[in-house]
Amino acid sequence: AIEHAKNLGLLHGVTTNPSILSKSTHPAEFILEELLNYFSGPLAVQVTLTAADDMVEQGKDLFDFSSRIVVKVPVT
């Protein structure tokens, strides 16, 4: 779907789904790097930890991984 949108010139950014990433046989870092190399827009990635302090640290780590990452925080 990402490739199709990119080929149509419609792709600006991509959002990930943490449950789908967790089912992958590849580490999340590998997937994120592959996505970042595939297109030039923002990549939204949701934190997976549940404690507030841990979520903040994970969010900082994601942003340090790439400034193109937009950190998603669940607020339920």
N, C-alpha and C positions, 0 to 999 in steps of 0.2 A: 504494500500500500504506500509506503514511504517513497519507493522508487517511482511508482506510477505518478504520485503527486509531484515529485521532483521533475520528472520528464514533461509534465504538463505545464511546468512553471508556476505551480500553485503553492509550493512548499515554502513556508517562511520559518516554521519551527516545528519541533516534535515534542510530545510529552510521553513519558514512560509510565508503565504500570508496575508497581512494586511486586504484585503477586506473579505477574508474568516473568519479570526479571528473576525472581527467586526460583522459578522452575527451570531456568536455563542451565545447561551443562557448563556454560562459560562463566567465569567470574564477572560480576557487575562492572568492574573497572574495564574489562576487555570490551564489553558491550557498549559502555558509555564512550570509550575512545573510538570504537568503530563508528558509532552514530555521529560523533563530533567530526570525524574525518569525512563523513559522507555528505554533509551539507554545511552551510555556513551560518545558519540562523541559531536561535536560542534552543536549548534542550532543557525541558522541564523535568525534574527528577524529584520524586517524593522521598522524604526521610522515612526510614523503616523502624526507628527506635521509638519507644513510647514515653520515656521519662523526659520532661522538658529540658533539663540540662543536657541530656544525651542527644536530644533532637537538635539543639543549638550546635553542639560540637560536630555532629554528623553533617549538618547544613554547612558549617564552615569548611569542613573537609571537602564536601562536594564542590563548593565555590572555589576552593584552592585547586581542585582538580582541573577546573576550567572556569574562567569568568563568563563563559557563555551558558553555564548551567544556571537555570532559574530554580531555586529550591522551593519545593512544594511541602507545605506543612499541614497535616490533617488537624482539623480543629473540632472534632466531634467529642 
